[in-house]
Amino acid sequence: MSTAVQTLQNARDGHSLVFGLKQVPFFMAICAVMFLPLLYVWPHIRMTELEYQVAEEMSVRRQLLEEREKLKIEYATLKAPQRIEAIARETLQMTYPVRNQVVNIK
């Protein structure tokens, strides 16, 4: 008969299993020894993850600042009076008003 079957039969008969109460502190100590390094390593792993996230966010911030500068230059170019006047004359066929077309409002 195999050991596993015999152990189960002993357990059904009311006998203690192979591992009794005497081994419980030993197994708890083993579990603690296996768990304690995780408590030491976990904060370091988390810190490394956070450092990567911060570096990524700083990269995104730098890209956004560059894009903002490009947009400022584009805005300044688009609102330039010479450009607006050229579009008005060429595309919209506008001209300066004649003296009698101007009405002063006071």
C-alpha positions in Angstrom: 0.0 0.0 0.0 1.4 3.4 -0.9 2.3 6.0 1.8 -0.4 8.5 0.6 -3.2 5.9 0.8 -2.0 4.7 4.2 -1.9 8.3 5.4 -5.4 9.0 4.3 -6.6 5.8 5.9 -4.9 6.7 9.2 -6.5 10.1 9.1 -10.0 8.5 8.6 -9.3 6.2 11.5 -8.6 9.1 13.8 -4.8 8.8 13.8 -2.8 12.0 13.3 -1.4 12.8 9.8 2.3 12.5 9.0 2.8 16.1 9.9 1.5 16.8 13.4 1.4 19.9 15.6 5.1 19.6 16.3 5.9 20.6 12.8 3.6 23.7 12.6 6.2 26.1 14.1 8.8 24.8 11.7 6.6 25.4 8.7 5.6 28.8 10.0 9.3 29.6 10.3 9.9 28.4 6.8 7.1 30.5 5.5 8.4 33.6 7.3 11.9 33.0 6.0 10.4 32.9 2.4 8.1 35.9 3.0 10.5 38.3 4.7 12.8 38.8 1.6 9.7 39.8 -0.4 9.0 42.5 2.2 12.5 43.8 1.6 12.5 43.5 -2.2 9.0 44.8 -2.9 9.6 48.5 -2.0 12.7 48.5 -4.2 10.8 47.0 -7.1 8.0 49.6 -6.6 10.5 52.4 -6.4 12.1 51.3 -9.7 8.6 51.2 -11.4 7.9 54.7 -10.1 11.2 56.0 -11.4 10.4 54.7 -14.8 6.9 56.3 -14.7 8.5 59.7 -13.6 11.0 59.5 -16.4 8.2 58.8 -18.9 6.1 61.6 -17.6 9.1 64.0 -17.9 9.6 62.9 -21.5 5.9 63.6 -22.3 6.2 67.0 -20.5 9.3 67.9 -22.6 7.5 66.9 -25.8 4.5 69.0 -24.8 6.6 72.0 -24.1 8.3 71.7 -27.5 4.9 71.4 -29.2 3.7 74.5 -27.3 6.7 76.5 -28.5 6.0 75.4 -32.1 2.3 76.4 -31.7 3.3 79.8 -30.4 5.4 80.4 -33.4 2.7 79.2 -35.7 0.1 81.5 -34.0 2.4 84.5 -34.3 2.9 83.7 -38.0 -0.8 83.2 -38.6 -1.8 86.5 -36.9 0.8 88.6 -38.7 -0.8 91.7 -40.2 1.1 91.3 -43.5 -0.3 87.7 -43.9 -3.8 88.8 -43.2 -3.6 91.7 -45.6 -2.2 89.4 -48.3 -5.0 86.9 -47.9 -7.6 89.8 -47.9 -6.2 91.2 -51.2 -5.4 88.0 -53.1 -8.0 85.4 -51.9 -10.9 87.6 -50.9 -10.3 90.3 -53.5 -10.6 93.1 -51.0 -9.2 96.6 -51.4 -8.7 99.6 -49.2 -11.9 101.8 -49.0 -12.1 105.0 -50.9 -12.4 108.2 -48.8 -16.2 108.6 -49.3 -16.7 104.9 -48.1 -15.3 105.6 -44.7 -17.8 106.8 -42.0 -16.5 108.2 -38.7 -18.6 107.3 -35.7 -18.5 109.5 -32.6 
